[in-house]
């Protein structure tokens, strides 16, 4: 997969390039301004994906898209979230807040690959692939007893004390061996959504959604009451799209 990085801060550009290459992706160009980017896209074959900072030295990167029809998919990066809505209106794949977490970058690239796959398979084939890949049950251990938990009976997954847990609709919690990153890949994205680094919630378990500070959202589940569940700022737009499908 070929990637172009648009970032005006050289240390940040070098760091992002290393992180991208660590994910076995090829960085074919690192650009640093609106003007340079416009010239490059007019003269070169467009890559598969563009990682672009919103605030560049000579303006906002949105100006690039006003001047050139970019054929690539886009992931925006920024230190601020004030441009999130405009970024999503440009059909970006994701919106990453700096400093960019390597796991979030990996998830964004995997999201791009997943969307690419949708253009290859028809919906029926895609559903068959998904249904065969998603976990339908989790095996947990409590004392000497091994229990099988149906995925439909899970309200949420969460991390605590450097471990992962699931909570059932009966408000019972069990520890898991898998990381949150692994669990996120294993569950059906139509039913479960990772609202922040700590929580993955079941759509059917949502009791109430309320506005929280700094443009975030607060989620109340039917039974789980141990901690507040807040949709992180960078996930709000995707969360709204998820619940309205």
PAZAPA-4460 file (N, C-alpha, C; in steps of 0.05 Angstrom, whole numbers, plus 32768, in hexadecimal, padded with zeros to 4 digits):
% residues 245
    n_x    n_y    n_z   ca_x   ca_y   ca_z    c_x    c_y    c_z   seq   type   mol
   8011   7FE8   8000   8000   8000   8000   8012   8019   8000     1      X     A
   800C   802C   7FEE   801B   8044   7FEC   800E   805B   7FFA     2      X     A
   801E   806A   800A   8014   807F   801B   8024   8099   8017     3      X     A
   8016   80B0   8017   8023   80CA   8017   801D   80D7   8032     4      X     A
   8031   80E3   803E   802E   80F2   8057   8030   8110   8051     5      X     A
   801D   811F   805C   801F   813C   8059   8020   8147   8076     6      X     A
   8038   8151   807D   803D   815A   8098   8053   816F   8098     7      X     A
   804E   8187   80A3   8062   819D   80A1   8077   819C   80B7     8      X     A
   8073   818D   80CC   8087   818B   80E2   8099   8173   80DC     9      X     A
   80B2   8178   80D6   80C4   8163   80CE   80C7   814C   80E2    10      X     A
   80CA   8151   80FC   80CC   813B   810F   80B3   812A   810F    11      X     A
   809B   8137   810E   8082   8129   810E   807F   8118   80F4    12      X     A
   8089   8123   80DE   8087   8115   80C4   8099   80FC   80C5    13      X     A
   80B1   80FF   80D0   80C4   80E8   80D2   80B8   80D2   80E4    14      X     A
   80AD   80DB   80FA   80A1   80C7   810D   808A   80B8   8100    15      X     A
   8078   80C7   80F3   8061   80BB   80E6   806A   80A8   80D0    16      X     A
   807E   80B0   80C1   8089   809F   80AB   8093   8084   80B7    17      X     A
   80A1   8086   80CD   80AB   806D   80DA   8094   805B   80E3    18      X     A
   807F   8068   80EE   8068   8058   80F8   8059   804B   80E1    19      X     A
   8057   8059   80CB   8049   804E   80B3   805A   8037   80A8    20      X     A
   8074   803B   80A6   8085   8026   809A   8086   800D   80AC    21      X     A
   8083   8012   80C7   8081   7FFB   80D9   8069   7FEA   80D4    22      X     A
   8055   7FF5   80C7   803C   7FE7   80C0   803E   7FDB   80A4    23      X     A
   8056   7FDA   809A   805B   7FCE   807F   804E   7FDD   8068    24      X     A
   804C   7FF7   806B   8042   8008   8056   8058   8018   804A    25      X     A
   8056   801F   8030   806B   802E   8022   8063   804C   8021    26      X     A
   8075   805D   802C   8072   807A   802A   8080   8084   8011    27      X     A
   8071   808D   7FFE   807D   8095   7FE4   8084   80B3   7FE3    28      X     A
   8079   80C2   7FF6   807F   80DF   7FF6   8078   80EB   8011    29      X     A
   8088   80FE   801A   8082   810E   8033   8081   812B   802A    30      X     A
   806A   8137   802B   8065   8153   8023   8061   8164   803B    31      X     A
   8067   817E   8038   8067   818F   8050   8055   81A8   804E    32      X     A
   8047   81AD   8037   8037   81C5   8035   8020   81C1   8022    33      X     A
   800D   81D3   8022   7FF6   81D3   8010   8000   81D5   7FF3    34      X     A
   8012   81E9   7FEE   801C   81ED   7FD3   802B   81D5   7FC8    35      X     A
   803D   81CA   7FD8   804C   81B3   7FCF   803A   819B   7FCA    36      X     A
   8026   8198   7FDA   8014   8181   7FD8   8003   8183   7FBE    37      X     A
   7FF9   819B   7FB9   7FE9   819F   7FA0   7FFA   8199   7F88    38      X     A
   8013   81A3   7F87   8025   819E   7F70   802A   8180   7F6E    39      X     A
   802F   8172   7F84   8035   8156   7F83   801E   8145   7F78    40      X     A
   8006   814B   7F82   7FEF   813C   7F79   7FE7   8141   7F5C    41      X     A
   7FEE   8158   7F52   7FE9   815F   7F36   7FFD   8150   7F23    42      X     A
   8014   8149   7F2E   8029   813E   7F1D   802E   8120   7F21    43      X     A
   8022   8114   7F36   8029   80F8   7F3C   8010   80E7   7F3E    44      X     A
   8014   80CD   7F3C   7FFE   80BA   7F40   7FF7   80BA   7F5D    45      X     A
   7FDD   80BB   7F63   7FD4   80BD   7F7F   7FD8   80A3   7F8D    46      X     A
   7FDF   80A4   7FA7   7FE4   808C   7FB7   7FCA   807F   7FC0    47      X     A
   7FCC   8069   7FCE   7FB4   805C   7FD9   7FA9   806D   7FF0    48      X     A
   7FBA   8079   8000   7FB2   8086   8018   7FC3   809F   801D    49      X     A
   7FB6   80B4   8028   7FC5   80CC   802F   7FC0   80D2   804D    50      X     A
   7FD6   80D5   805C   7FD6   80DE   8078   7FDC   80FB   8078    51      X     A
   7FC9   810C   807F   7FCD   8129   807C   7FC7   8139   8095    52      X     A
   7FDA   8149   809E   7FD5   815C   80B4   7FC2   8172   80AA    53      X     A
   7FB0   817B   80BB   7F9D   818F   80B2   7FAA   81AB   80B1    54      X     A
   7FBA   81B2   80C5   7FC5   81CC   80C6   7FE2   81CB   80BC    55      X     A
   7FE7   81D6   80A5   8001   81D7   8099   800D   81F3   809A    56      X     A
   8026   81F6   8093   8033   8210   8095   8027   8225   8084    57      X     A
   801C   821E   806D   8010   8232   805B   7FF2   8231   8059    58      X     A
   7FE5   8224   806C   7FC8   8224   806C   7FBD   8209   8075    59      X     A
   7FA3   8206   8072   7F96   81ED   807A   7F97   81D9   8062    60      X     A
   7F9B   81C0   8069   7F9D   81AC   8053   7F84   81A8   8044    61      X     A
   7F6D   81B2   804E   7F54   81B0   803F   7F57   81BF   8024    62      X     A
   7F69   81D3   8023   7F6D   81E1   800A   7F77   81CF   7FF3    63      X     A
   7F86   81BA   7FFB   7F90   81A7   7FE7   7F79   819A   7FD9    64      X     A
   7F65   8192   7FE8   7F4E   8184   7FDD   7F3C   8197   7FCC    65      X     A
   7F3E   81B1   7FD2   7F2F   81C4   7FC2   7F3C   81C9   7FA7    66      X     A
   7F56   81C4   7FA5   7F64   81C9   7F8D   7F69   81B0   7F7B    67      X     A
   7F69   8199   7F88   7F6F   8180   7F7A   7F5B   816B   7F82    68      X     A
   7F52   815B   7F6E   7F41   8145   7F74   7F52   812D   7F7D    69      X     A
   7F54   8129   7F97   7F65   8114   7FA2   7F56   80F9   7F9F    70      X     A
   7F64   80E6   7F92   7F58   80CC   7F8D   7F5E   80B9   7FA4    71      X     A
   7F6F   80C1   7FB6   7F77   80B0   7FCC   7F63   80B2   7FE4    72      X     A
   7F64   809D   7FF5   7F56   809F   800E   7F67   80B0   8021    73      X     A
   7F5A   80BC   8035   7F68   80CF   8046   7F63   80CA   8064    74      X     A
   7F79   80CC   8073   7F78   80CC   8090   7F83   80E7   8099    75      X     A
   7F73   80F7   80A7   7F7D   8111   80B1   7F8A   810D   80CC    76      X     A
   7F9F   811D   80D1   7FAD   811E   80EB   7FAE   813B   80F4    77      X     A
   7FAB   813F   810E   7FAB   815A   8118   7FAE   815A   8137    78      X     A
   7FB7   8170   8141   7FB9   8173   815E   7F9F   817D   816A    79      X     A
   7F8C   8184   815A   7F73   818F   8163   7F5B   8180   8156    80      X     A
   7F44   8182   8162   7F2D   8174   8157   7F18   8187   814B    81      X     A
   7F1F   81A1   8148   7F0B   81B4   813F   7F03   81B1   8122    82      X     A
   7F14   81A2   8113   7F0E   819F   80F6   7F03   8183   80F0    83      X     A
   7EFB   8174   8105   7EF2   8159   8101   7EDB   8156   80EE    84      X     A
   7EC7   8168   80F1   7EAF   8166   80E1   7EB5   816A   80C3    85      X     A
   7EC6   817F   80BD   7ECD   8184   80A2   7EDD   816D   8096    86      X     A
   7EEE   8161   80A6   7EFE   814A   809D   7EED   8133   8096    87      X     A
   7ED8   812D   80A6   7EC7   8117   809F   7EB5   811D   8087    88      X     A
   7EAF   8136   8083   7EA0   813E   806B   7EAF   8138   8051    89      X     A
   7ECA   8137   8054   7EDB   8131   803D   7EDF   8113   8039    90      X     A
   7ECE   8104   8047   7ECE   80E7   8045   7EE9   80DB   804D    91      X     A
   7EF5   80E6   8062   7F0E   80DB   806B   7F09   80C0   8079    92      X     A
   7F1E   80AF   8079   7F1C   8095   8085   7F1C   8098   80A3    93      X     A
   7F2D   80AA   80AE   7F2F   80AD   80CB   7F3A   80C9   80D1    94      X     A
   7F3B   80CF   80EB   7F43   80E9   80F4   7F54   80E4   810E    95      X     A
   7F6E   80E6   810C   7F7F   80DF   8123   7F8A   80F8   8131    96      X     A
   7F88   80F8   814B   7F93   810E   815A   7FAF   8109   8162    97      X     A
   7FC0   811E   8160   7FDC   811C   8168   7FDE   811D   8186    98      X     A
   7FF3   8111   8192   8006   80FF   8185   7FF9   80E5   817C    99      X     A
   8000   80DC   8164   7FF2   80C6   8158   7FFB   80AB   8165   100      X     A
   7FE8   809D   8170   7FEC   8083   817C   7FF0   806E   8166   101      X     A
   8004   805E   8168   800A   804A   8153   7FF4   8036   8150   102      X     A
   7FE6   802F   8165   7FD0   801C   8163   7FB8   8029   8155   103      X     A
   7FB3   8043   815A   7F9E   8051   814D   7FA4   8054   812F   104      X     A
   7FBD   8059   8129   7FC6   805B   810D   7FC1   8041   80FF   105      X     A
   7FC9   802B   810C   7FC5   8010   8101   7FA8   800B   80FC   106      X     A
   7F97   8012   8110   7F7A   800E   810D   7F6E   801E   80F5   107      X     A
   7F79   8036   80F2   7F6F   8047   80DC   7F76   803B   80C1   108      X     A
   7F8F   8031   80BF   7F97   8025   80A5   7F88   800B   80A0   109      X     A
   7F83   7FFC   80B5   7F73   7FE3   80B2   7F56   7FEA   80AA   110      X     A
   7F4C   8001   80B4   7F32   800A   80AC   7F31   8010   808E   111      X     A
   7F46   801D   8085   7F49   8023   8068   7F49   8009   8058   112      X     A
   7F58   7FF5   8061   7F5A   7FDC   8052   7F3F   7FCE   8052   113      X     A
   7F31   7FD0   8069   7F16   7FC4   806B   7F03   7FD1   8057   114      X     A
   7F04   7FEB   8055   7EF2   7FF9   8042   7EFA   7FF3   8025   115      X     A
   7F13   7FEE   8020   7F1C   7FE6   8006   7F11   7FCB   7FFE   116      X     A
   7F10   7FBA   8012   7F05   7F9F   800D   7EE8   7FA0   8005   117      X     A
   7EDA   7FB4   800F   7EBD   7FB6   8009   7EB8   7FBB   7FEB   118      X     A
   7ECC   7FC6   7FDE   7EC9   7FCB   7FC2   7ECF   7FB2   7FB1   119      X     A
   7EDB   7F9F   7FBE   7EE2   7F86   7FB0   7ECC   7F71   7FB2   120      X     A
   7EC0   7F6F   7FC9   7EAB   7F5C   7FCE   7E90   7F69   7FCB   121      X     A
   7E7C   7F5A   7FC2   7E61   7F64   7FC4   7E57   7F62   7FE1   122      X     A
   7E41   7F6E   7FE8   7E39   7F70   8004   7E33   7F54   800F   123      X     A
   7E28   7F43   7FFF   7E22   7F28   8009   7E3B   7F19   8010   124      X     A
   7E4F   7F1A   7FFE   7E68   7F0D   8003   7E76   7F18   801B   125      X     A
   7E74   7F33   801E   7E81   7F40   8035   7E74   7F37   804F   126      X     A
   7E5A   7F35   804F   7E4C   7F2C   8067   7E55   7F10   806E   127      X     A
   7E58   7EFF   805A   7E61   7EE3   805F   7E7D   7EE3   806B   128      X     A
   7E8E   7EF4   8061   7EAA   7EF6   806C   7EA9   7EFF   8089   129      X     A
   7E99   7F14   808E   7E97   7F1F   80A9   7E8B   7F0B   80BD   130      X     A
   7E76   7EFE   80B4   7E69   7EEB   80C7   7E7B   7ED4   80CE   131      X     A
   7E8D   7ECD   80BC   7E9F   7EB6   80C2   7EB6   7EBF   80D3   132      X     A
   7EBD   7ED9   80D2   7ED4   7EE3   80E0   7ECE   7EED   80FC   133      X     A
   7EB6   7EF8   8101   7EB0   7F04   811B   7EAB   7EEE   812F   134      X     A
   7EB5   7EF4   8147   7EB0   7EE1   815E   7E93   7EE1   8166   135      X     A
   7E89   7EC9   816B   7E6D   7EC6   8174   7E6B   7EC1   8192   136      X     A
   7E82   7EBA   819E   7E82   7EB4   81BB   7E9E   7EB8   81C6   137      X     A
   7EA0   7EBD   81E0   7EB9   7EC0   81EE   7EBA   7EAC   8204   138      X     A
   7ED1   7E9F   8207   7ED5   7E8C   821D   7EE4   7E99   8234   139      X     A
   7ED8   7E98   824C   7EE4   7EA5   8263   7EE7   7E90   827A   140      X     A
   7EF8   7E96   828D   7EFD   7E84   82A3   7EF8   7E93   82BD   141      X     A
   7EE8   7E87   82CF   7EE4   7E92   82E9   7EE9   7E7C   82FE   142      X     A
   7F00   7E7E   830C   7F08   7E69   831E   7F0F   7E50   830D   143      X     A
   7F03   7E3A   8313   7F07   7E21   8304   7EF2   7E1D   82EF   144      X     A
   7EE0   7E30   82EB   7ECA   7E2E   82D9   7ED0   7E3D   82BF   145      X     A
   7ECB   7E2F   82A8   7ECE   7E3C   828E   7EB2   7E42   8284   146      X     A
   7EAD   7E5B   827C   7E93   7E63   8273   7E95   7E6C   8255   147      X     A
   7E7F   7E68   8247   7E7D   7E71   822B   7E69   7E88   822B   148      X     A
   7E72   7EA0   8222   7E61   7EB8   8221   7E5A   7EBE   8205   149      X     A
   7E41   7EBD   81FE   7E38   7EC5   81E3   7E3C   7EE2   81DF   150      X     A
   7E46   7EEA   81C8   7E4C   7F06   81C2   7E34   7F18   81C5   151      X     A
   7E1C   7F0D   81C1   7E04   7F1D   81C3   7DFD   7F24   81E0   152      X     A
   7E0A   7F15   81F3   7E05   7F1A   8210   7E1A   7F2C   821C   153      X     A
   7E2A   7F38   820B   7E3F   7F4A   8215   7E37   7F67   8212   154      X     A
   7E38   7F76   8228   7E32   7F93   8226   7E4A   7FA3   821D   155      X     A
   7E61   7F9D   8228   7E79   7FAC   8220   7E92   7F9C   8227   156      X     A
   7EA8   7FA5   821A   7EC3   7F9C   8221   7ED1   7FB4   822C   157      X     A
   7EE3   7FB1   823F   7EF1   7FC7   824A   7F0D   7FBF   8254   158      X     A
   7F1E   7FD2   8257   7F39   7FCC   8261   7F3C   7FD9   827D   159      X     A
   7F4A   7FCB   828E   7F4F   7FD5   82AA   7F66   7FC4   82B5   160      X     A
   7F77   7FD2   82C4   7F8E   7FC5   82D1   7F9F   7FB5   82BD   161      X     A
   7FA2   7FC1   82A5   7FB2   7FB5   828F   7FA7   7F9B   8285   162      X     A
   7F8D   7F96   8289   7F80   7F7E   8280   7F66   7F85   8272   163      X     A
   7F5B   7F72   8263   7F42   7F76   8255   7F2C   7F66   8263   164      X     A
   7F13   7F71   8262   7EFC   7F64   826E   7EE4   7F66   825C   165      X     A
   7ED0   7F55   8260   7EB6   7F58   8254   7EA1   7F59   826A   166      X     A
   7E8C   7F68   8265   7E75   7F69   8278   7E5C   7F5F   8269   167      X     A
   7E4D   7F4E   8276   7E36   7F42   826A   7E1D   7F52   8270   168      X     A
   7E07   7F4B   8263   7DED   7F59   8267   7DE3   7F53   8283   169      X     A
   7DEF   7F40   8291   7DE8   7F3A   82AD   7DFA   7F49   82C0   170      X     A
   7E0B   7F5B   82B4   7E1D   7F6C   82C4   7E32   7F5C   82D2   171      X     A
   7E3C   7F47   82C5   7E52   7F37   82D0   7E6B   7F3B   82BF   172      X     A
   7E82   7F3F   82CC   7E9A   7F45   82BD   7EAD   7F2D   82BE   173      X     A
   7EBB   7F28   82A7   7ECE   7F13   82A5   7EE7   7F1D   8297   174      X     A
   7EFE   7F13   82A0   7F17   7F1B   8294   7F1C   7F0C   827A   175      X     A
   7F2A   7F18   8267   7F31   7F0C   824E   7F4F   7F0D   8249   176      X     A
   7F59   7EFA   8239   7F75   7EFA   8233   7F7C   7F0D   821C   177      X     A
   7F69   7F13   820B   7F6E   7F24   81F4   7F71   7F41   81FB   178      X     A
   7F80   7F50   81EB   7F82   7F6D   81EE   7F69   7F7A   81E2   179      X     A
   7F65   7F93   81E9   7F4E   7FA2   81DE   7F51   7FA5   81BF   180      X     A
   7F69   7FA7   81B6   7F6E   7FA9   8199   7F66   7F8F   818B   181      X     A
   7F6C   7F79   8197   7F64   7F5F   818B   7F45   7F5C   818C   182      X     A
   7F39   7F62   81A3   7F1C   7F60   81A6   7F0E   7F71   8191   183      X     A
   7F18   7F8A   818D   7F0C   7F9C   817A   7F0B   7F8F   815E   184      X     A
   7F1F   7F80   8157   7F20   7F73   813D   7F0D   7F5B   813C   185      X     A
   7F08   7F4F   8153   7EFA   7F35   8154   7EDB   7F39   8153   186      X     A
   7ED1   7F50   815C   7EB4   7F53   815E   7EA9   7F61   8146   187      X     A
   7E8F   7F5D   8142   7E81   7F69   812B   7E7E   7F87   812E   188      X     A
   7E89   7F96   811A   7E89   7FB3   811C   7E6D   7FBF   811A   189      X     A
   7E5A   7FAF   8110   7E3F   7FB9   810F   7E32   7FB9   812B   190      X     A
   7E3C   7FA8   813C   7E31   7FA5   8157   7E41   7FB2   816D   191      X     A
   7E5C   7FB3   8169   7E6E   7FBD   817E   7E7E   7FD5   8173   192      X     A
   7E83   7FE8   8185   7E92   8000   817D   7EA6   8007   8193   193      X     A
   7EBF   800D   818C   7ED2   8016   81A0   7ED0   8034   81A3   194      X     A
   7EC4   803C   81B9   7EBF   8059   81BE   7ED7   8068   81C8   195      X     A
   7EEA   805A   81D4   7F03   8065   81DD   7F17   804F   81E1   196      X     A
   7F2E   8055   81EC   7F42   8040   81EF   7F39   802B   8204   197      X     A
   7F27   8032   8216   7F20   8020   822C   7F08   800F   8226   198      X     A
   7EF5   8019   8216   7EDB   800B   8214   7ED4   8004   81F7   199      X     A
   7EC9   7FEC   81F3   7EBB   7FE4   81DB   7E9F   7FDD   81E4   200      X     A
   7E8B   7FEA   81D8   7E6F   7FE6   81E2   7E5D   7FD8   81CD   201      X     A
   7E49   7FCB   81D7   7E35   7FBE   81C6   7E1E   7FD2   81C1   202      X     A
   7E17   7FD5   81A8   7E02   7FE8   81A0   7DE8   7FE2   81AF   203      X     A
   7DE1   7FC8   81B3   7DC8   7FC1   81C0   7DC8   7FC7   81DE   204      X     A
   7DE0   7FCC   81E9   7DE2   7FD1   8206   7DDF   7FEF   820C   205      X     A
   7DDF   8000   81F8   7DDD   801D   81FE   7DC2   8025   8209   206      X     A
   7DC2   8031   8220   7DAA   803B   822C   7DA5   8058   8226   207      X     A
   7DBA   8068   8227   7DB7   8085   8223   7DD1   8091   8219   208      X     A
   7DCF   80A5   8208   7DE6   80B4   81FE   7DE1   80D2   8205   209      X     A
   7DF5   80DE   8212   7DF2   80FA   821A   7E0B   810A   8212   210      X     A
   7E07   8124   820F   7E1D   8136   8207   7E30   8139   821F   211      X     A
   7E4A   8137   821A   7E5E   813A   822F   7E70   8152   8228   212      X     A
   7E82   8158   8239   7E93   8170   8235   7EA6   816C   821D   213      X     A
   7EAF   8182   8211   7EC2   8182   81FB   7EB8   8172   81E3   214      X     A
   7E9E   8175   81DD   7E92   8169   81C5   7E92   814B   81C6   215      X     A
   7E95   813F   81DD   7E95   8122   81DF   7E79   8118   81E7   216      X     A
   7E75   80FE   81E8   7E5C   80F2   81EF   7E60   80DF   8206   217      X     A
   7E4B   80DD   8217   7E4C   80CB   822D   7E37   80B4   8228   218      X     A
   7E40   809C   822C   7E2F   8084   8227   7E27   8077   8241   219      X     A
   7E0D   8072   8244   7E03   8062   825B   7DFA   8047   8250   220      X     A
   7E03   8032   825C   7DFB   8017   8254   7DE5   800D   8266   221      X     A
   7DD8   7FF8   825E   7DC1   7FED   826D   7DC9   7FE4   8289   222      X     A
   7DE1   7FD8   828B   7DE8   7FCC   82A5   7E03   7FD5   82B0   223      X     A
   7E17   7FD8   829E   7E32   7FE0   82A7   7E32   7FFC   82B3   224      X     A
   7E3B   7FFF   82CC   7E3A   8019   82D9   7E55   8020   82E7   225      X     A
   7E69   8010   82E3   7E82   8013   82F2   7E91   802D   82EC   226      X     A
   7E93   8034   82D3   7EA1   804C   82CB   7E92   805B   82B5   227      X     A
   7E97   8075   82B3   7E8B   8085   829D   7E97   807B   8283   228      X     A
   7E85   807A   826F   7E8E   8072   8254   7E8B   808B   8242   229      X     A
   7EA2   8096   823A   7EA2   80AE   822A   7EAD   80A9   820E   230      X     A
   7E9E   80B1   81FA   7EA8   80AE   81DE   7EBE   80C3   81DA   231      X     A
   7ED6   80BB   81D3   7EEC   80CD   81CF   7EE6   80E0   81B8   232      X     A
   7EF1   80F8   81B9   7EEB   810C   81A5   7EEF   8103   8188   233      X     A
   7F05   80F5   8184   7F0B   80EC   8168   7EF9   80D6   815F   234      X     A
   7EE9   80CA   8171   7ED7   80B4   8169   7EBA   80BD   8167   235      X     A
   7EB4   80D5   816F   7E98   80DE   8170   7E8A   80DC   8155   236      X     A
   7E96   80E6   8140   7E89   80E6   8126   7E84   80C9   811C   237      X     A
   7E98   80B8   811F   7E95   809D   8117   7E80   808E   8127   238      X     A
   7E7F   8095   8141   7E6B   8089   8153   7E4F   8091   814A   239      X     A
   7E4B   80AB   8143   7E31   80B4   813A   7E28   80A5   8121   240      X     A
   7E3B   80A1   810F   7E35   8093   80F6   7E2E   8076   80FC   241      X     A
   7E3D   806A   810F   7E38   804E   8117   7E1C   8049   8122   242      X     A
   7E13   805B   8134   7DF9   8057   8141   7DE2   805D   812E   243      X     A
   7DE8   806B   8118   7DD2   8074   8106   7DD0   8062   80ED   244      X     A
   7DE0   804D   80EC   7DDF   803B   80D4   7DC5   802C   80D2   245      X     A
***
